[in-house]
């Protein structure tokens, strides 16, 4: 990594989501997925995953009910090249693919506690858009849940969080590996709860 420029280092670190042309999930009814038809969706995560030879932590609580704006918060943090990368964010949008256990979360940065110079530029300031996606493999699956690191303005041609939630980017051709460019959780769990699976006891998550 030492010979990389700031730009290429950032791309290598975020290759899980940002360094390939976008591919799209099945063209489901986006209004339904976003809750605009009266449905309720939520996503919750708490875990650790491996990235760039180190470990990162993820925490997420997001929900959207009855067509109202999404709300919640998320935080991702890791130490890379001995320097801290740490973002605290507010949820502003989300989309859920119920059949495949996928959720796309977008928001704005509320705190950037990073020391790494690649993550202290103008696109990383509080108020700027930020996003990522998660995969809930299901309670009966032996496979680990998965997540990506954060994307910021301009990544993969995306400019805003709302655009990211709308487009629902997910790996596809030319990738032959299922869920390529995502990271498996080594600890913790992700829960994506769409529509009828949303229950009252989780209404405050």
Secondary structure as GFF3:
##gff-version 3
##sequence-region A 1 205
A	DSSP	alpha_helix	6	13	.	.	.	ID=ss1
A	DSSP	alpha_helix	30	33	.	.	.	ID=ss2
A	DSSP	beta_strand	40	51	.	.	.	ID=ss3
A	DSSP	beta_strand	54	65	.	.	.	ID=ss4
A	DSSP	beta_strand	71	80	.	.	.	ID=ss5
A	DSSP	beta_strand	83	97	.	.	.	ID=ss6
A	DSSP	three_ten_helix	98	100	.	.	.	ID=ss7
A	DSSP	beta_strand	102	112	.	.	.	ID=ss8
A	DSSP	three_ten_helix	117	119	.	.	.	ID=ss9
A	DSSP	three_ten_helix	122	124	.	.	.	ID=ss10
A	DSSP	beta_strand	129	135	.	.	.	ID=ss11
A	DSSP	beta_strand	146	147	.	.	.	ID=ss12
A	DSSP	beta_strand	151	152	.	.	.	ID=ss13
A	DSSP	three_ten_helix	155	157	.	.	.	ID=ss14
A	DSSP	alpha_helix	161	167	.	.	.	ID=ss15
A	DSSP	beta_strand	183	194	.	.	.	ID=ss16
A	DSSP	three_ten_helix	195	197	.	.	.	ID=ss17
A	DSSP	three_ten_helix	200	202	.	.	.	ID=ss18
###
